[in-house]
């Protein structure tokens, strides 16, 4: 019997080639799109959740009040981890984590690469597979190093690296005591290639290593069945106790545990709490995946019910011949499952073909486990689910036809004012309209931020870290860069102007209050030629110049927002106290974007080189009269001259600034992609529906043409109903789209207002899409010879 059902189903699908092709194409694109989104969601949900002890893993975070607002940050004092492990029995293990960058050297290889200092317990907390070496002892000692397989291959040409020697910064030698499997891309540690023991860590001059410095990350592992809330209550005042007498006010200082299961998706800071962050995007794309699959199923439902006339007599004859409703339902569902099976094979092909492009778009390394039994079971289940979702309603719809009415030609009118089919079309395009609005708003928001004046000249501005001997030879380096013609200005700085390197609070100035000590400033440092090099605009006074004015080693330049925050009427000459010394204001610069272009500009202090934070970067304004390649060749030659043992590495200001938009651009691109696919799937169904509508109205069209109707009037007649449905979808979808994007925009201080133009463009483009999709079938029907139309049975 089953074989007979499948044979009949196959014959029916072959007979209706147009219907079959449209349905397979729509279902395949829908299934492929949903599957890709589900793979991305799976990766996001599994981010930092795949450790064996994930449920007991926590990061220690700080909480305090600044400028009247509760804030959270995840860097902690160096002594915190040992204190927690020693004094709190509920904590099984604790590890510090400090990112670092070293030049790693072997006999013939030099690699400047990122790694981290960690305590030995790190490998116990995070059970990354160790392909060789002893997990217990590989980081216990001073001159040991654990590297990843990929780094081993780069340095030694093999993963068999145990016992081999690596030199750091051409100084100390380390023995490889462990080789890690390459870290997965869905861990926060995926950017590091090696681990160094904390016992080797030498506190930099700008980091005291005491309780007042927050420059390390602290991770803890709780003992089994220990309540995290109870531990939170016990430890919350640890740092506050140690900071008494160091900070003026520690009444609001707390530490708390942030669970590993929430690190990636629940990391948005809001009123001193870490709340929903990326999980909102994950949920949004989960909804999109479900709706795309639903839209593909809606196409199947619409086309199946539209073809009901062609199957009606078949149902009537079968019922008269004794067929039961159950057997008819099974027959029609078997057709839909078979069709979905073909669509599933095509969807799998599409996924394999477009996976590399999707990975590039999402910046992930997603893959299909084609050799896994579990994968094929999930794929089969997904296909059956889609087939049942798409085929259930048409199966019961067709099986419910009454034989007498069907044979007499009396059945449900196709052009009823209200019908499930019209409702489904409206639902399809409502979703499409919401996505179109979302795409337009995201693009406008990104463009709005990109067009914001940065406050400095990004052209021909580059940055390089002063590694190795560059600090020692900086004066000569600076002069030679200018004399060579490669640069027009060079300045030493705390970091690139495109990123925040440090923040400072606890400042005092004439007229400041105790509350002002909680005001947080973004911190930058420079020695000379800061304005000339970066292209920032001076509003008052002068810039820092330690050559002309030696006392400028303790000089400060403020931005406009800092002057307003400090309520300074005459800022030049004002004395400001921080870092255990007094500073004097010599200038005021126009506000520039130091952090995110979506955020309000914070108060900024730019201090001279006597600050506790070392000026370890150089900013270089390249000569605009030379080709960029020539400038880079000259700069590299000079850098190599004074630092031959290190590779020349640099970043450009425009590229660094552009990277600030990458997350939102990625979201926009994904939304744009799935909007296009949604429209494509909807249009496939609309195209098929228009074809069957035109076929059902063949005689009507013939009569109208005989009575003098023009081709234009007939095309308008056939497209009018679909445009009405689109209009209803717009009325429903526009408010939903507006509300959704208004909520999305609330996360940005610097944002657009959603104007009428978004909705006008959405409406016009939606109508145009409908007209283009339907017109082909409408024109084809209108041009048909009326004689043939009237003779059609």
Secondary structure, 3 states (H helix, E strand, C coil): CHHHHHHHHHHHHHHCHHHHHHHHHHHHHHHHHHHHHHHHHHHHHCCCCCCCCHHHEEEEEEEEEECCEEEEECCECCCHHHHHHHHCCCEEEEEEEEEEEEEEECCCCEEEEEEEEECCCHHHHCCCCEEEECCCCCCCCCCEEEEEHHHHHHHHCCCCCCCCEEEECCCEEEEEEEEECCCCCCCCCCCCCEEEEHHHCCCCCCCCCCCCCCCEEEEEEECCCCCHHHHHHHHCCHHHHHHECCECCCCCCEEEEEEHHHCCCCCEEECCEEECCHHHHHHHHHHHHHHHHHHHHHHHHHHHHHCHHHHHHHHHHHHHCCCCHHHHHHHHHHHHHHHHHHHHHHHHHHHHHHHHHHHHHHCCCCCCCCCCHHHHHHHHHHHHHHHHHHHHHHHHHHHCCCHHHHHHCCCCCCCCCCCHHHHHHHHHHHHHHHHHHHHHHHHHHHHHHHCCCCCCCCCCEEEEECCCCCCCCHHHHHHHHHHCCCEEEEEEECCCCCCCCEEECCCEECCCCCHHHHCCEEEEEECECHHHHHCCCEEEECCCECCCCHHHHHEEEEEHHHHHHHCCCCCCCCEEEECCEEEEEEEEECCCCCCCCCCCCCCEEEECCCCCCCCCEEEEEECCCCCHHHHHHHHHHHHHHHCCCCCCCCEEHHHHHHHHHHHHHHHHHHHHHHHHHHHHHHHHHHHHHHHHHHHHCHHHHHHHHHCCCCHHHHHHHHHHHHHHHHHHHHHHHHHHHHHHHHHHHCCCCCCCCCCHHHHHHHHHHHHHHHHHHHHHHHHHHHCCCHHHHHCCC
